Amino acid sequence: MRGRFITLEGIDGAGKSTHLEWLARRLGERGLRVKLTREPGGTALGEELRSLVLARRQSLHPDTEALLMFAARREHLERVIVPALESGTWVVCDRFTDATYAYQASGSGIAWERIAVLEQWAQRGLQPDLTFVLDVEPQVGRQRARSQKQPDRFESEEQAFFQRVREGYLRRAKECPGRIRVIDANGPMIQIQNELEKIISSFCSESVK
Ligand code: TYD
């Protein structure tokens, strides 16, 4: 049976990394084979593009940034995601195309429709089966990101930018209500994980039917 494709999204500092590992572990405990991966990244080229974009973001035109994200994504789909899904492995990915809508379109001002063209071009209709958007106030995200490590270039951008990114995710969730589940991630970890657990449980039982 084909594996399922799950993605996790949210503004910087939403707590994605913690929940991602937890999610992959919970799926593993259900006896599923799980591949944990990330974007930008996930392949040798993707990781090189990731370093390049993260280091130079301030000087890149948003169009260039979007094209690099999709270049990395095309490679990731071709070499990692699709083969894993076809072999029955479940793929859990730290960010995917919803991040490009949120960051490059809503955050940096590229027209939404232009991202849609690239999405169609690179994905040819393939979409995640389930996406969690961990929704936090930009202020909460900022505090969490700061306490973890030195901010990278993305993370040091203004709060107004993150507010636009957040709105981009919420717009995307309205457009894809069946696939995207918005989780209130302002509260304590246990509360968030309970919510994730509920959704994952019913998603898994529907998937094996
Ligand atoms: P992130 O996933 O937050 O990793 P870390 O937890 O290691 O900082 O960082 C990746 C950054 O890339 C994040 O700021 C969002 C950005 N990004 C985009 O702008 N567009 C995209 O399409 C993707 C996938 C990520």
Boltz pocket constraint, residues with backbone or C-beta under 6 A from the ligand:
constraints:
  - pocket:
      binder: B
      contacts: [[A, 12], [A, 13], [A, 17], [A, 39], [A, 40], [A, 69], [A, 94], [A, 95], [A, 96], [A, 97], [A, 99], [A, 100], [A, 101], [A, 103], [A, 104], [A, 154], [A, 155]]
      max_distance: 6.0
